[in-house]
Amino acid sequence: MSLFAKDFMLGASTAAHQVEGNNINSDFWALESLPGTMFKEPSLDAVDHYNRYEEDITILKNAGLNAYRFSIEWSRIEPVQGEWCDEAIDHYRKKIAFCRANGVEPIITMHHFTSPKWVVQKGGWGNPETADFFKAYCEKLAKELGADMKYICTINEANMGLQITKLMKDMQGQVGDVQVGIDAGVARREAMMAYGREAMIQHQINPQNIFLNPGSGALGNAIVVQAHIKARDAMKAVCPHLKIGITLSLHDFQAQKGGEHEAEVEWIEEFTQYLPYIYKDDFIGVQNYSRKIIGPEGRIKPPAGAPLTQMGYENYPAAISNVVRKVAEGFKGEIVVTENGISTSDDAERVAFIQEATKGIQACIDDGIPVKGYMHWSLLDNFEWMLGYDRTFGLIAVDRTTQTRYPKESLSVLGKLR
């Protein structure tokens, strides 16, 4: 049964490194292959989306969806500083064109966690020059591909570095404390130091200079913000028609009595502090997976018996509409839900999650909030960073021995909402 207007962007998201396979020039590829790696397994061929994107987009389209958010892999475009790969640029040109030919709106992410190895060798997201490196890359793609693009997310979850930094400070975190596949349970100081030494020996990479940097703090955050601003302004100068924004990882902070102040502080750190830097953006990408309950002593565990996802956080689909409403209080541009989903092996659970989450989004629209799209995470079961391949977020299952696609019922349910 349809829920959204026909022009509403309804679709799904992926990230290049998680689905394409063989991103051999990226920092994550290097770190995955180290002796004593902190990754459960390497990405390798992933789900071969680089070669099978036409099949995957066709499945998306045939299910009734009309939008697809995916990222362009910087390390493919600029494997060596200042050397542009025409073959990779043409690949993404064809991918965008295939979306358009099939009535699918491509929502492009310019950076989704991974960076070229050379960027990190030069100091990565601890080096202020990286903002200019990123600007040059984005400006190049605006010149090459901008005429066929419309919605662009510069940086995926610009606040993720701060979230992980906060988690690492007390070294008490578990998997479910952040909305990304970082296994904080094994990230102890001694292991990180040994890992860092091996990375320097093998690849001249300091892991603390990657985007998901547990030591980034305020400096790393400032560099990310400047990278966004410089890239946005450079792309706008080339293609004024582009709608450009950033995406943020946001939790639904719910305060119990005595926790109101702490909940507001948490929201300022995750969202409000970015408003001075994004007020010129055309839209904001909202990314949410669950809630956090805050009491007088800080975060409280989910209620006894509450359903948990494979990631360890609470299955709480109402969180996304709560967050959209909170975001709309501070940000006055368009809102696109660029990620929302559930990691579960039970697709019936995913169906129920989609149904409740999307009803909440439509209620926001009915109340006048300018929500322009909903992208479910993820289109495909894929590589969940340090946690490997056993976390399943996808609307499409993949047998990685044959790379055969198996659309799930949840894909059909989502597609019928428009």
Sequence and secondary structure as in RCSB ss.txt:
>XXXX:A:sequence
MSLFAKDFMLGASTAAHQVEGNNINSDFWALESLPGTMFKEPSLDAVDHYNRYEEDITILKNAGLNAYRFSIEWS
RIEPVQGEWCDEAIDHYRKKIAFCRANGVEPIITMHHFTSPKWVVQKGGWGNPETADFFKAYCEKLAKELGADMK
YICTINEANMGLQITKLMKDMQGQVGDVQVGIDAGVARREAMMAYGREAMIQHQINPQNIFLNPGSGALGNAIVV
QAHIKARDAMKAVCPHLKIGITLSLHDFQAQKGGEHEAEVEWIEEFTQYLPYIYKDDFIGVQNYSRKIIGPEGRI
KPPAGAPLTQMGYENYPAAISNVVRKVAEGFKGEIVVTENGISTSDDAERVAFIQEATKGIQACIDDGIPVKGYM
HWSLLDNFEWMLGYDRTFGLIAVDRTTQTRYPKESLSVLGKLR
>XXXX:A:secstr
   S TTSEEEEE  HHHHS   TTBHHHHHHTSTT SSSS  TTTT HHHHHHHHHHHHHHTT  EEEEE  HH
HH SBTTB  HHHHHHHHHHHHHHHHTT EEEEEEESS  BHHHHHTTGGGSTTHHHHHHHHHHHHHHHHGGG  
EEEEETTTTHHHHHHHHHHTT   GGGSSS   TTT  HHHHHHHHHHHHHHHS  GGGSSS TT HHHHHHHHH
HHHHHHHHHHHHH TT EEEEEEE  EEEE TT HHHHHHHHHHHTGGGHHHHTT SEEEEE   EEEEETTEEE
   TT  B TTSSB  TTHHHHHHHHHHHH  SEEEEEE     S HHHHHHHHHHHHHHHHHHHHTT  EEEEE
EE SB    GGGTT     SEEEETTTTEEEE HHHHHHHTT 
